[in-house]
Amino acid sequence: MKIEALQLPNFIEKKGATEVKGSASFTEILKDSMNKANELQKEADQETQKIAKMESVDIHTAMIAAEKASLTFQTMMQVRNKIIEAYGEIMRMQV
């Protein structure tokens, strides 16, 4: 069984002593993640409105969309908390 290396185009790859930057910066990745979370929330809101207006009887789709939005938001908040925690650690370092 052959094991192949993973390719992660959005992250920095180290090549010897120099670093080659990926296609997206950390800021761009965070902004993209926030935009995706926002889109999932809008999708969940639309599905909920369809249920409320009796345009759709498929409550499963609405619940799945709402749960996706909720999980994405919770993950985003945990990442934010870790970033703030790391910033606090850096600020406590003595120079």
Distance bins in CASP14 RR format, pairs under 12 A and 6 or more apart:
PFRMAT RR
TARGET T0000
AUTHOR 0000-0000-0000
RMODE 2
METHOD distances of the structure
MODEL  1
5 13 0 0 0 0 0 1 0 0 0 0 0
6 13 0 0 0 0 0 1 0 0 0 0 0
7 13 0 0 0 0 1 0 0 0 0 0 0
7 22 0 0 0 0 0 1 0 0 0 0 0
7 23 0 0 0 0 0 1 0 0 0 0 0
8 14 0 0 0 0 0 1 0 0 0 0 0
8 22 0 0 0 0 1 0 0 0 0 0 0
8 23 0 0 0 0 0 1 0 0 0 0 0
8 24 0 0 0 0 0 1 0 0 0 0 0
8 29 0 0 0 0 0 1 0 0 0 0 0
9 20 0 0 0 0 0 1 0 0 0 0 0
9 21 0 0 0 0 0 1 0 0 0 0 0
9 22 1 0 0 1 0 0 0 0 0 0 0
9 23 1 0 1 0 0 0 0 0 0 0 0
9 24 0 0 0 0 1 0 0 0 0 0 0
9 29 0 0 0 0 0 1 0 0 0 0 0
10 21 0 0 0 0 0 1 0 0 0 0 0
10 22 1 0 0 1 0 0 0 0 0 0 0
10 23 1 0 0 1 0 0 0 0 0 0 0
10 24 1 0 1 0 0 0 0 0 0 0 0
10 25 0 0 0 0 1 0 0 0 0 0 0
10 26 0 0 0 0 1 0 0 0 0 0 0
10 27 0 0 0 0 0 1 0 0 0 0 0
10 28 0 0 0 0 1 0 0 0 0 0 0
10 29 1 0 0 1 0 0 0 0 0 0 0
10 30 0 0 0 0 0 1 0 0 0 0 0
10 32 0 0 0 0 1 0 0 0 0 0 0
10 33 0 0 0 0 0 1 0 0 0 0 0
11 19 0 0 0 0 0 1 0 0 0 0 0
11 20 0 0 0 0 0 1 0 0 0 0 0
11 21 0 0 0 0 1 0 0 0 0 0 0
11 22 1 0 0 1 0 0 0 0 0 0 0
11 23 0 0 0 0 1 0 0 0 0 0 0
11 24 0 0 0 0 1 0 0 0 0 0 0
11 25 0 0 0 0 0 1 0 0 0 0 0
11 26 0 0 0 0 1 0 0 0 0 0 0
11 28 0 0 0 0 0 1 0 0 0 0 0
11 29 0 0 0 0 1 0 0 0 0 0 0
12 18 0 0 0 0 0 1 0 0 0 0 0
12 19 1 0 1 0 0 0 0 0 0 0 0
12 20 1 0 0 1 0 0 0 0 0 0 0
12 21 1 0 1 0 0 0 0 0 0 0 0
12 22 1 0 0 1 0 0 0 0 0 0 0
12 23 0 0 0 0 0 1 0 0 0 0 0
12 24 0 0 0 0 0 1 0 0 0 0 0
12 25 0 0 0 0 1 0 0 0 0 0 0
12 26 0 0 0 0 1 0 0 0 0 0 0
12 29 0 0 0 0 0 1 0 0 0 0 0
13 19 1 0 0 1 0 0 0 0 0 0 0
13 20 1 0 1 0 0 0 0 0 0 0 0
13 21 0 0 0 0 1 0 0 0 0 0 0
13 22 1 0 0 1 0 0 0 0 0 0 0
13 23 0 0 0 0 0 1 0 0 0 0 0
14 20 1 0 0 1 0 0 0 0 0 0 0
14 21 0 0 0 0 0 1 0 0 0 0 0
14 22 0 0 0 0 0 1 0 0 0 0 0
15 21 0 0 0 0 0 1 0 0 0 0 0
15 22 0 0 0 0 0 1 0 0 0 0 0
21 28 0 0 0 0 0 1 0 0 0 0 0
22 28 0 0 0 0 0 1 0 0 0 0 0
22 29 0 0 0 0 0 1 0 0 0 0 0
23 29 0 0 0 0 0 1 0 0 0 0 0
23 32 0 0 0 0 0 1 0 0 0 0 0
24 30 0 0 0 0 1 0 0 0 0 0 0
24 31 0 0 0 0 1 0 0 0 0 0 0
24 32 1 0 0 1 0 0 0 0 0 0 0
24 33 0 0 0 0 0 1 0 0 0 0 0
25 31 0 0 0 0 1 0 0 0 0 0 0
25 32 0 0 0 0 0 1 0 0 0 0 0
26 32 0 0 0 0 0 1 0 0 0 0 0
26 33 0 0 0 0 0 1 0 0 0 0 0
26 79 0 0 0 0 0 1 0 0 0 0 0
26 83 0 0 0 0 1 0 0 0 0 0 0
26 86 0 0 0 0 0 1 0 0 0 0 0
27 33 0 0 0 0 0 1 0 0 0 0 0
27 34 0 0 0 0 0 1 0 0 0 0 0
27 83 0 0 0 0 0 1 0 0 0 0 0
28 34 0 0 0 0 0 1 0 0 0 0 0
28 35 0 0 0 0 0 1 0 0 0 0 0
29 35 0 0 0 0 0 1 0 0 0 0 0
29 36 0 0 0 0 0 1 0 0 0 0 0
29 76 0 0 0 0 0 1 0 0 0 0 0
29 79 0 0 0 0 0 1 0 0 0 0 0
29 83 0 0 0 0 0 1 0 0 0 0 0
30 36 0 0 0 0 0 1 0 0 0 0 0
30 37 0 0 0 0 0 1 0 0 0 0 0
30 76 0 0 0 0 1 0 0 0 0 0 0
30 79 1 0 0 1 0 0 0 0 0 0 0
30 80 0 0 0 0 1 0 0 0 0 0 0
30 82 0 0 0 0 0 1 0 0 0 0 0
30 83 0 0 0 0 1 0 0 0 0 0 0
31 37 0 0 0 0 0 1 0 0 0 0 0
31 38 0 0 0 0 0 1 0 0 0 0 0
31 76 0 0 0 0 0 1 0 0 0 0 0
32 38 0 0 0 0 0 1 0 0 0 0 0
32 39 0 0 0 0 0 1 0 0 0 0 0
32 76 0 0 0 0 0 1 0 0 0 0 0
33 39 0 0 0 0 0 1 0 0 0 0 0
33 40 0 0 0 0 0 1 0 0 0 0 0
33 72 0 0 0 0 1 0 0 0 0 0 0
33 73 0 0 0 0 0 1 0 0 0 0 0
33 75 0 0 0 0 1 0 0 0 0 0 0
33 76 1 0 0 1 0 0 0 0 0 0 0
33 77 0 0 0 0 0 1 0 0 0 0 0
33 78 0 0 0 0 0 1 0 0 0 0 0
33 79 1 0 0 1 0 0 0 0 0 0 0
33 80 0 0 0 0 0 1 0 0 0 0 0
33 83 0 0 0 0 0 1 0 0 0 0 0
34 40 0 0 0 0 0 1 0 0 0 0 0
34 41 0 0 0 0 0 1 0 0 0 0 0
34 72 0 0 0 0 1 0 0 0 0 0 0
34 73 0 0 0 0 0 1 0 0 0 0 0
34 75 0 0 0 0 0 1 0 0 0 0 0
34 76 1 0 0 1 0 0 0 0 0 0 0
34 77 0 0 0 0 0 1 0 0 0 0 0
34 79 0 0 0 0 1 0 0 0 0 0 0
34 80 0 0 0 0 1 0 0 0 0 0 0
35 41 0 0 0 0 0 1 0 0 0 0 0
35 42 0 0 0 0 0 1 0 0 0 0 0
35 72 0 0 0 0 0 1 0 0 0 0 0
35 76 0 0 0 0 0 1 0 0 0 0 0
36 42 0 0 0 0 0 1 0 0 0 0 0
36 43 0 0 0 0 0 1 0 0 0 0 0
36 68 0 0 0 0 0 1 0 0 0 0 0
36 69 0 0 0 0 0 1 0 0 0 0 0
36 72 1 0 0 1 0 0 0 0 0 0 0
36 73 0 0 0 0 0 1 0 0 0 0 0
36 75 0 0 0 0 0 1 0 0 0 0 0
36 76 0 0 0 0 1 0 0 0 0 0 0
37 43 0 0 0 0 0 1 0 0 0 0 0
37 44 0 0 0 0 0 1 0 0 0 0 0
37 68 0 0 0 0 1 0 0 0 0 0 0
37 69 1 0 0 1 0 0 0 0 0 0 0
37 70 0 0 0 0 0 1 0 0 0 0 0
37 71 0 0 0 0 1 0 0 0 0 0 0
37 72 1 0 1 0 0 0 0 0 0 0 0
37 73 1 0 1 0 0 0 0 0 0 0 0
37 74 0 0 0 0 1 0 0 0 0 0 0
37 75 0 0 0 0 1 0 0 0 0 0 0
37 76 1 0 1 0 0 0 0 0 0 0 0
37 77 0 0 0 0 1 0 0 0 0 0 0
37 79 0 0 0 0 0 1 0 0 0 0 0
37 80 0 0 0 0 0 1 0 0 0 0 0
38 44 0 0 0 0 0 1 0 0 0 0 0
38 45 0 0 0 0 0 1 0 0 0 0 0
38 69 0 0 0 0 1 0 0 0 0 0 0
38 72 0 0 0 0 1 0 0 0 0 0 0
38 73 0 0 0 0 1 0 0 0 0 0 0
38 76 0 0 0 0 1 0 0 0 0 0 0
39 45 0 0 0 0 0 1 0 0 0 0 0
39 46 0 0 0 0 0 1 0 0 0 0 0
39 65 0 0 0 0 0 1 0 0 0 0 0
39 68 0 0 0 0 0 1 0 0 0 0 0
39 69 0 0 0 0 1 0 0 0 0 0 0
39 72 0 0 0 0 1 0 0 0 0 0 0
39 73 0 0 0 0 0 1 0 0 0 0 0
40 46 0 0 0 0 0 1 0 0 0 0 0
40 47 0 0 0 0 0 1 0 0 0 0 0
40 64 0 0 0 0 0 1 0 0 0 0 0
40 65 1 0 0 1 0 0 0 0 0 0 0
40 66 0 0 0 0 1 0 0 0 0 0 0
40 67 0 0 0 0 1 0 0 0 0 0 0
40 68 1 0 1 0 0 0 0 0 0 0 0
40 69 1 0 1 0 0 0 0 0 0 0 0
40 70 0 0 0 0 1 0 0 0 0 0 0
40 71 0 0 0 0 1 0 0 0 0 0 0
40 72 1 0 1 0 0 0 0 0 0 0 0
40 73 0 0 0 0 1 0 0 0 0 0 0
40 74 0 0 0 0 0 1 0 0 0 0 0
40 75 0 0 0 0 0 1 0 0 0 0 0
40 76 0 0 0 0 0 1 0 0 0 0 0
41 47 0 0 0 0 0 1 0 0 0 0 0
41 48 0 0 0 0 0 1 0 0 0 0 0
41 65 0 0 0 0 1 0 0 0 0 0 0
41 66 0 0 0 0 1 0 0 0 0 0 0
41 67 0 0 0 0 0 1 0 0 0 0 0
41 68 0 0 0 0 1 0 0 0 0 0 0
41 69 1 0 1 0 0 0 0 0 0 0 0
41 70 0 0 0 0 1 0 0 0 0 0 0
41 71 0 0 0 0 0 1 0 0 0 0 0
41 72 1 0 0 1 0 0 0 0 0 0 0
41 73 1 0 0 1 0 0 0 0 0 0 0
41 76 0 0 0 0 0 1 0 0 0 0 0
42 48 0 0 0 0 0 1 0 0 0 0 0
42 49 0 0 0 0 0 1 0 0 0 0 0
42 65 0 0 0 0 1 0 0 0 0 0 0
42 66 0 0 0 0 0 1 0 0 0 0 0
42 68 0 0 0 0 0 1 0 0 0 0 0
42 69 0 0 0 0 1 0 0 0 0 0 0
42 72 0 0 0 0 0 1 0 0 0 0 0
43 49 0 0 0 0 0 1 0 0 0 0 0
43 50 0 0 0 0 0 1 0 0 0 0 0
43 61 0 0 0 0 1 0 0 0 0 0 0
43 62 0 0 0 0 1 0 0 0 0 0 0
43 64 0 0 0 0 0 1 0 0 0 0 0
43 65 1 0 1 0 0 0 0 0 0 0 0
43 66 0 0 0 0 1 0 0 0 0 0 0
43 67 0 0 0 0 0 1 0 0 0 0 0
43 68 1 0 0 1 0 0 0 0 0 0 0
43 69 1 0 0 1 0 0 0 0 0 0 0
43 72 0 0 0 0 0 1 0 0 0 0 0
44 50 0 0 0 0 0 1 0 0 0 0 0
44 51 0 0 0 0 0 1 0 0 0 0 0
44 61 0 0 0 0 1 0 0 0 0 0 0
44 62 1 0 0 1 0 0 0 0 0 0 0
44 63 0 0 0 0 1 0 0 0 0 0 0
44 64 0 0 0 0 1 0 0 0 0 0 0
44 65 1 0 1 0 0 0 0 0 0 0 0
44 66 1 0 1 0 0 0 0 0 0 0 0
44 67 0 0 0 0 1 0 0 0 0 0 0
44 68 1 0 0 1 0 0 0 0 0 0 0
44 69 1 0 1 0 0 0 0 0 0 0 0
44 70 0 0 0 0 1 0 0 0 0 0 0
44 71 0 0 0 0 0 1 0 0 0 0 0
44 72 0 0 0 0 1 0 0 0 0 0 0
44 73 0 0 0 0 0 1 0 0 0 0 0
45 51 0 0 0 0 0 1 0 0 0 0 0
45 52 0 0 0 0 0 1 0 0 0 0 0
45 62 0 0 0 0 1 0 0 0 0 0 0
45 65 0 0 0 0 1 0 0 0 0 0 0
45 66 0 0 0 0 1 0 0 0 0 0 0
45 69 0 0 0 0 1 0 0 0 0 0 0
46 52 0 0 0 0 0 1 0 0 0 0 0
46 53 0 0 0 0 0 1 0 0 0 0 0
46 55 0 0 0 0 0 1 0 0 0 0 0
46 56 0 0 0 0 1 0 0 0 0 0 0
46 61 0 0 0 0 0 1 0 0 0 0 0
46 62 0 0 0 0 1 0 0 0 0 0 0
46 65 0 0 0 0 1 0 0 0 0 0 0
46 66 0 0 0 0 0 1 0 0 0 0 0
46 69 0 0 0 0 0 1 0 0 0 0 0
47 53 0 0 0 0 0 1 0 0 0 0 0
47 55 0 0 0 0 1 0 0 0 0 0 0
47 56 1 0 0 1 0 0 0 0 0 0 0
47 57 0 0 0 0 0 1 0 0 0 0 0
47 58 0 0 0 0 1 0 0 0 0 0 0
47 59 0 0 0 0 1 0 0 0 0 0 0
47 60 0 0 0 0 1 0 0 0 0 0 0
47 61 1 0 1 0 0 0 0 0 0 0 0
47 62 1 1 0 0 0 0 0 0 0 0 0
47 63 0 0 0 0 1 0 0 0 0 0 0
47 64 0 0 0 0 1 0 0 0 0 0 0
47 65 1 0 1 0 0 0 0 0 0 0 0
47 66 1 0 0 1 0 0 0 0 0 0 0
47 67 0 0 0 0 0 1 0 0 0 0 0
47 68 0 0 0 0 0 1 0 0 0 0 0
47 69 0 0 0 0 1 0 0 0 0 0 0
48 55 0 0 0 0 0 1 0 0 0 0 0
48 56 0 0 0 0 1 0 0 0 0 0 0
48 58 0 0 0 0 0 1 0 0 0 0 0
48 59 0 0 0 0 1 0 0 0 0 0 0
48 61 0 0 0 0 0 1 0 0 0 0 0
48 62 1 0 1 0 0 0 0 0 0 0 0
48 63 0 0 0 0 1 0 0 0 0 0 0
48 64 0 0 0 0 0 1 0 0 0 0 0
48 65 0 0 0 0 1 0 0 0 0 0 0
48 66 1 0 0 1 0 0 0 0 0 0 0
48 69 0 0 0 0 0 1 0 0 0 0 0
49 55 0 0 0 0 1 0 0 0 0 0 0
49 56 0 0 0 0 1 0 0 0 0 0 0
49 62 0 0 0 0 1 0 0 0 0 0 0
49 65 0 0 0 0 0 1 0 0 0 0 0
49 66 0 0 0 0 0 1 0 0 0 0 0
50 56 1 0 1 0 0 0 0 0 0 0 0
50 57 0 0 0 0 1 0 0 0 0 0 0
50 58 0 0 0 0 1 0 0 0 0 0 0
50 59 0 0 0 0 1 0 0 0 0 0 0
50 61 0 0 0 0 1 0 0 0 0 0 0
50 62 1 0 0 1 0 0 0 0 0 0 0
50 65 0 0 0 0 0 1 0 0 0 0 0
51 57 0 0 0 0 1 0 0 0 0 0 0
51 58 0 0 0 0 1 0 0 0 0 0 0
51 59 1 0 0 1 0 0 0 0 0 0 0
51 60 0 0 0 0 0 1 0 0 0 0 0
51 61 0 0 0 0 1 0 0 0 0 0 0
51 62 1 0 1 0 0 0 0 0 0 0 0
51 63 0 0 0 0 1 0 0 0 0 0 0
51 65 0 0 0 0 0 1 0 0 0 0 0
51 66 0 0 0 0 0 1 0 0 0 0 0
52 59 0 0 0 0 0 1 0 0 0 0 0
52 62 0 0 0 0 1 0 0 0 0 0 0
53 62 0 0 0 0 0 1 0 0 0 0 0
55 61 0 0 0 0 0 1 0 0 0 0 0
55 62 0 0 0 0 0 1 0 0 0 0 0
56 62 1 0 0 1 0 0 0 0 0 0 0
56 63 0 0 0 0 0 1 0 0 0 0 0
56 65 0 0 0 0 0 1 0 0 0 0 0
58 64 0 0 0 0 1 0 0 0 0 0 0
58 65 0 0 0 0 0 1 0 0 0 0 0
59 65 0 0 0 0 0 1 0 0 0 0 0
59 66 0 0 0 0 0 1 0 0 0 0 0
60 66 0 0 0 0 0 1 0 0 0 0 0
60 67 0 0 0 0 0 1 0 0 0 0 0
61 67 0 0 0 0 0 1 0 0 0 0 0
61 68 0 0 0 0 0 1 0 0 0 0 0
62 68 0 0 0 0 0 1 0 0 0 0 0
62 69 0 0 0 0 0 1 0 0 0 0 0
63 69 0 0 0 0 0 1 0 0 0 0 0
63 70 0 0 0 0 0 1 0 0 0 0 0
64 70 0 0 0 0 0 1 0 0 0 0 0
64 71 0 0 0 0 0 1 0 0 0 0 0
65 71 0 0 0 0 0 1 0 0 0 0 0
65 72 0 0 0 0 0 1 0 0 0 0 0
66 72 0 0 0 0 0 1 0 0 0 0 0
66 73 0 0 0 0 0 1 0 0 0 0 0
67 73 0 0 0 0 0 1 0 0 0 0 0
67 74 0 0 0 0 0 1 0 0 0 0 0
68 74 0 0 0 0 0 1 0 0 0 0 0
68 75 0 0 0 0 0 1 0 0 0 0 0
69 75 0 0 0 0 0 1 0 0 0 0 0
69 76 0 0 0 0 0 1 0 0 0 0 0
70 76 0 0 0 0 0 1 0 0 0 0 0
70 77 0 0 0 0 0 1 0 0 0 0 0
71 77 0 0 0 0 0 1 0 0 0 0 0
71 78 0 0 0 0 0 1 0 0 0 0 0
72 78 0 0 0 0 0 1 0 0 0 0 0
72 79 0 0 0 0 0 1 0 0 0 0 0
73 79 0 0 0 0 0 1 0 0 0 0 0
73 80 0 0 0 0 0 1 0 0 0 0 0
74 80 0 0 0 0 0 1 0 0 0 0 0
74 81 0 0 0 0 0 1 0 0 0 0 0
75 81 0 0 0 0 0 1 0 0 0 0 0
75 82 0 0 0 0 0 1 0 0 0 0 0
76 82 0 0 0 0 0 1 0 0 0 0 0
76 83 0 0 0 0 0 1 0 0 0 0 0
77 83 0 0 0 0 0 1 0 0 0 0 0
77 84 0 0 0 0 0 1 0 0 0 0 0
78 84 0 0 0 0 0 1 0 0 0 0 0
78 85 0 0 0 0 0 1 0 0 0 0 0
79 85 0 0 0 0 0 1 0 0 0 0 0
79 86 0 0 0 0 0 1 0 0 0 0 0
80 86 0 0 0 0 0 1 0 0 0 0 0
80 87 0 0 0 0 0 1 0 0 0 0 0
81 87 0 0 0 0 0 1 0 0 0 0 0
81 88 0 0 0 0 0 1 0 0 0 0 0
82 88 0 0 0 0 0 1 0 0 0 0 0
82 89 0 0 0 0 0 1 0 0 0 0 0
83 89 0 0 0 0 0 1 0 0 0 0 0
83 90 0 0 0 0 0 1 0 0 0 0 0
84 90 0 0 0 0 0 1 0 0 0 0 0
84 91 0 0 0 0 0 1 0 0 0 0 0
85 91 0 0 0 0 0 1 0 0 0 0 0
85 92 0 0 0 0 0 1 0 0 0 0 0
86 92 0 0 0 0 0 1 0 0 0 0 0
86 93 0 0 0 0 0 1 0 0 0 0 0
87 93 0 0 0 0 0 1 0 0 0 0 0
END
